[in-house]
Amino acid sequence: MYEKMLNKQEVPSMEDLITYCGANGVLFQELNSYLTEEWNTQTLIRFPYGNSYGWGVKHSIKSKHICDIFAEDQAFELMLRMDNRQYEAVYNDLLPYTKEVIDGKYPCGDGGWIHYRILCREHLEDAKKLLDQKCKKRER
């Protein structure tokens, strides 16, 4: 379960990514739309970071990387780096599951990377809180 799209030879469309997420495809589409509509991000479907991450959607504002959203079988995963102040600003408003992911972040500078698997609407709402914190310092 939660296998990534690992066939590098076939570039998927956005519809392919949505379909691959199964029952959570609607939430995958909603999060991507939220970023492009609310924060005016540019998107790129890509296969980054080696063979195990799979296909996903990169979001950026101008030249600043915001996040990657990777399609998975019946789910999807948000990969995001923030500094500790950004995490702390929203931490108390998040689900225990989200806090656990943040607590286990991969350290990087004064913050770290998270891989946040989204399986339901509540996870999606926490993802939006994190992304709002990440994007709010950026120009629209």
Residue frames as qw, qx, qy, qz and C-alpha x, y, z in Angstrom:
[[0.000, 0.888, 0.460, 0.000, 0.00, 0.00, 0.00],
 [0.109, -0.942, 0.046, 0.313, 1.05, 3.62, -0.65],
 [0.713, 0.022, 0.398, 0.576, 3.37, 2.66, -3.49],
 [0.033, 0.686, -0.153, -0.711, 4.79, 5.57, -5.45],
 [0.751, 0.646, 0.106, -0.091, 4.56, 5.97, -9.23],
 [0.541, -0.594, 0.468, 0.369, 8.03, 4.68, -10.13],
 [0.718, 0.370, 0.467, 0.359, 7.94, 4.21, -13.91],
 [0.209, -0.607, 0.158, 0.750, 10.32, 6.93, -15.13],
 [0.269, 0.059, 0.711, 0.647, 9.61, 6.07, -18.77],
 [0.039, -0.631, -0.657, -0.411, 6.02, 7.35, -18.77],
 [0.043, 0.052, -0.249, 0.966, 5.43, 10.96, -17.80],
 [0.012, -0.564, -0.816, 0.125, 2.00, 11.12, -16.12],
 [0.077, -0.573, -0.253, -0.775, -0.55, 13.86, -16.61],
 [0.246, -0.246, 0.470, -0.811, -2.17, 15.60, -13.65],
 [0.814, -0.079, -0.107, -0.566, -5.22, 13.38, -14.26],
 [0.778, 0.145, -0.602, 0.105, -2.99, 10.28, -14.08],
 [0.201, 0.244, -0.647, 0.693, -1.61, 11.45, -10.72],
 [0.519, -0.178, 0.233, -0.803, -5.09, 12.16, -9.37],
 [0.876, 0.017, -0.320, -0.361, -6.37, 8.75, -10.51],
 [0.606, 0.234, -0.692, 0.314, -3.36, 6.98, -8.98],
 [0.079, -0.258, 0.580, -0.768, -4.22, 8.43, -5.55],
 [0.243, -0.329, -0.911, -0.056, -7.52, 6.50, -5.67],
 [0.282, -0.763, -0.581, 0.004, -10.06, 7.57, -3.07],
 [0.373, -0.700, -0.106, 0.599, -7.71, 10.39, -2.01],
 [0.445, 0.292, 0.429, 0.730, -7.37, 11.74, -5.54],
 [0.071, -0.870, -0.375, -0.313, -9.93, 14.44, -4.79],
 [0.507, -0.822, -0.010, 0.258, -7.80, 15.63, -1.86],
 [0.632, -0.122, 0.347, 0.682, -4.63, 15.50, -4.01],
 [0.254, 0.585, 0.444, 0.629, -6.35, 17.68, -6.59],
 [0.281, -0.910, -0.285, -0.105, -7.66, 20.02, -3.89],
 [0.592, -0.639, 0.089, 0.483, -4.24, 20.58, -2.34],
 [0.505, 0.083, 0.414, 0.753, -2.62, 21.28, -5.72],
 [0.060, 0.730, 0.455, 0.507, -5.44, 23.66, -6.64],
 [0.441, -0.853, -0.220, 0.170, -5.22, 25.37, -3.26],
 [0.576, -0.429, 0.197, 0.668, -1.54, 26.16, -3.79],
 [0.345, 0.252, 0.478, 0.767, -1.99, 27.44, -7.32],
 [0.101, -0.756, -0.476, -0.437, -5.11, 29.49, -6.55],
 [0.489, -0.842, -0.200, 0.112, -4.36, 30.78, -3.03],
 [0.528, -0.661, 0.255, 0.468, -0.59, 31.26, -3.35],
 [0.526, 0.806, -0.155, -0.223, -0.17, 31.55, -7.13],
 [0.551, -0.454, 0.651, 0.256, 2.41, 28.76, -7.28],
 [0.553, 0.514, -0.525, -0.393, 3.86, 27.43, -10.50],
 [0.867, -0.162, 0.444, -0.160, 3.71, 23.67, -10.95],
 [0.386, 0.553, -0.698, -0.241, 5.91, 21.09, -12.61],
 [0.975, -0.106, 0.106, -0.165, 5.25, 17.36, -12.83],
 [0.306, 0.702, -0.636, 0.098, 8.61, 15.73, -12.21],
 [0.955, -0.172, -0.225, 0.084, 10.49, 12.64, -11.02],
 [0.086, 0.837, -0.412, 0.350, 13.10, 14.14, -8.64],
 [0.442, -0.634, 0.538, -0.337, 15.55, 12.93, -6.01],
 [0.085, -0.311, 0.946, 0.014, 16.39, 9.46, -7.29],
 [0.361, -0.057, -0.828, -0.426, 14.39, 6.31, -7.92],
 [0.206, -0.308, -0.879, 0.298, 12.37, 5.96, -4.71],
 [0.132, 0.311, 0.315, -0.887, 10.37, 9.22, -4.61],
 [0.335, 0.493, 0.788, 0.156, 8.40, 8.70, -7.80],
 [0.117, 0.480, 0.399, 0.772, 6.31, 11.17, -9.77],
 [0.197, -0.657, -0.537, 0.492, 4.96, 14.26, -8.11],
 [0.185, 0.862, 0.270, 0.386, 4.12, 17.91, -8.49],
 [0.476, -0.140, -0.219, 0.840, 6.68, 20.57, -7.59],
 [0.033, -0.925, -0.360, -0.112, 5.25, 23.91, -6.40],
 [0.517, -0.123, -0.076, 0.844, 7.30, 27.08, -6.48],
 [0.064, 0.952, 0.253, -0.161, 6.82, 30.83, -6.19],
 [0.234, 0.887, -0.383, -0.108, 9.13, 32.55, -8.64],
 [0.577, 0.447, -0.675, 0.104, 12.39, 30.62, -8.16],
 [0.267, -0.393, 0.698, -0.536, 11.66, 29.58, -4.53],
 [0.448, -0.089, -0.878, -0.145, 10.81, 25.90, -3.99],
 [0.556, -0.381, 0.185, -0.715, 7.71, 25.51, -1.79],
 [0.666, -0.175, 0.672, -0.274, 7.04, 21.76, -1.73],
 [0.307, 0.158, -0.831, -0.436, 6.63, 18.54, -3.66],
 [0.722, -0.002, 0.393, -0.570, 3.43, 16.49, -3.58],
 [0.089, 0.287, -0.918, -0.260, 4.00, 12.85, -4.52],
 [0.793, -0.025, -0.213, -0.570, 1.21, 10.59, -5.77],
 [0.134, -0.238, 0.943, -0.191, 0.86, 7.27, -3.95],
 [0.387, -0.242, -0.822, -0.342, -1.52, 4.36, -4.33],
 [0.446, -0.653, -0.606, -0.082, -4.57, 5.43, -2.26],
 [0.430, -0.775, -0.165, 0.434, -2.75, 8.41, -0.70],
 [0.510, 0.716, -0.070, 0.471, -0.25, 11.16, -1.40],
 [0.686, -0.440, -0.197, 0.546, 2.71, 12.65, 0.39],
 [0.096, 0.979, -0.022, 0.181, 3.68, 16.26, 0.98],
 [0.764, -0.097, -0.127, 0.625, 7.43, 16.84, 1.18],
 [0.040, -0.938, -0.108, -0.327, 8.16, 20.17, 2.81],
 [0.604, -0.046, -0.351, 0.714, 11.05, 22.00, 4.46],
 [0.186, -0.894, -0.144, -0.381, 10.45, 24.76, 6.98],
 [0.251, 0.417, -0.577, 0.655, 12.50, 26.39, 9.70],
 [0.298, -0.269, -0.823, 0.401, 11.75, 25.69, 13.35],
 [0.138, 0.227, 0.276, -0.924, 9.99, 29.06, 13.87],
 [0.492, 0.046, -0.445, -0.747, 7.56, 28.23, 11.06],
 [0.510, -0.177, -0.841, -0.043, 6.78, 24.81, 12.53],
 [0.203, -0.239, -0.662, 0.680, 6.39, 26.29, 16.02],
 [0.236, 0.059, -0.015, -0.970, 3.96, 28.96, 14.77],
 [0.676, -0.044, -0.355, -0.644, 1.35, 26.32, 13.85],
 [0.294, 0.156, -0.927, 0.173, 2.37, 23.33, 15.98],
 [0.192, 0.103, 0.730, -0.648, -0.26, 23.73, 18.72],
 [0.597, 0.325, 0.078, -0.729, -3.08, 23.89, 16.14],
 [0.486, 0.345, -0.721, -0.353, -2.19, 20.56, 14.50],
 [0.931, -0.162, -0.174, -0.276, -3.38, 16.98, 14.89],
 [0.683, -0.550, 0.478, 0.052, -1.30, 14.57, 17.01],
 [0.865, 0.269, 0.332, 0.262, -0.42, 12.69, 13.78],
 [0.428, 0.836, -0.022, 0.344, 0.96, 15.87, 12.20],
 [0.342, -0.856, 0.357, -0.153, 2.91, 16.76, 15.35],
 [0.858, -0.251, 0.425, 0.142, 4.47, 13.30, 15.31],
 [0.745, 0.528, 0.187, 0.361, 5.62, 13.80, 11.72],
 [0.117, 0.918, -0.171, 0.338, 7.12, 17.19, 12.60],
 [0.621, -0.683, 0.379, -0.064, 8.81, 15.76, 15.71],
 [0.839, -0.081, 0.467, 0.266, 10.49, 13.18, 13.45],
 [0.483, 0.868, -0.056, -0.104, 11.58, 15.67, 10.78],
 [0.835, 0.144, 0.033, 0.530, 14.89, 15.23, 8.98],
 [0.304, -0.801, -0.047, 0.514, 17.08, 18.05, 10.34],
 [0.561, 0.458, 0.268, 0.635, 18.31, 20.68, 7.90],
 [0.130, 0.493, -0.079, 0.856, 19.73, 24.01, 9.03],
 [0.162, -0.091, 0.536, -0.824, 17.48, 25.60, 11.63],
 [0.733, 0.099, 0.138, -0.659, 14.52, 23.39, 10.71],
 [0.335, -0.173, 0.917, 0.132, 13.97, 20.29, 8.67],
 [0.411, 0.084, -0.642, -0.642, 12.17, 18.25, 6.04],
 [0.567, 0.051, 0.681, -0.461, 8.95, 16.34, 6.61],
 [0.244, -0.025, -0.831, -0.499, 7.26, 13.63, 4.56],
 [0.392, 0.117, 0.523, -0.747, 3.60, 14.01, 5.44],
 [0.050, -0.190, -0.912, -0.359, 1.26, 11.29, 4.14],
 [0.414, 0.067, 0.147, -0.896, -2.25, 12.58, 3.62],
 [0.056, -0.143, -0.984, -0.091, -5.02, 10.02, 4.10],
 [0.067, -0.687, -0.719, 0.082, -8.08, 12.13, 5.00],
 [0.065, 0.853, 0.238, 0.460, -9.55, 15.63, 5.00],
 [0.538, -0.837, -0.002, 0.101, -8.17, 16.39, 8.49],
 [0.714, -0.225, 0.281, 0.600, -4.63, 15.69, 7.26],
 [0.388, 0.569, 0.368, 0.626, -5.29, 17.94, 4.26],
 [0.202, -0.938, -0.176, -0.220, -6.38, 20.79, 6.55],
 [0.641, -0.661, 0.171, 0.351, -3.16, 20.46, 8.56],
 [0.651, 0.143, 0.374, 0.645, -1.16, 20.44, 5.32],
 [0.161, 0.809, 0.299, 0.479, -2.82, 23.72, 4.35],
 [0.445, -0.894, -0.014, 0.053, -1.87, 25.24, 7.73],
 [0.711, -0.355, 0.304, 0.525, 1.75, 24.22, 7.19],
 [0.508, 0.382, 0.427, 0.643, 1.79, 25.50, 3.62],
 [0.046, -0.937, -0.240, -0.250, 0.17, 28.79, 4.61],
 [0.552, -0.775, 0.149, 0.270, 2.98, 29.26, 7.13],
 [0.679, -0.074, 0.428, 0.592, 5.59, 28.38, 4.50],
 [0.369, 0.548, 0.467, 0.587, 4.14, 30.67, 1.83],
 [0.141, -0.921, -0.358, 0.069, 3.11, 33.68, 3.91],
 [0.395, -0.682, 0.200, 0.582, 6.59, 35.21, 3.89],
 [0.429, 0.089, 0.623, 0.648, 6.73, 34.86, 0.12],
 [0.253, 0.319, -0.108, -0.907, 5.37, 37.38, -2.33],
 [0.624, 0.426, 0.615, -0.225, 2.15, 36.55, -4.08]]
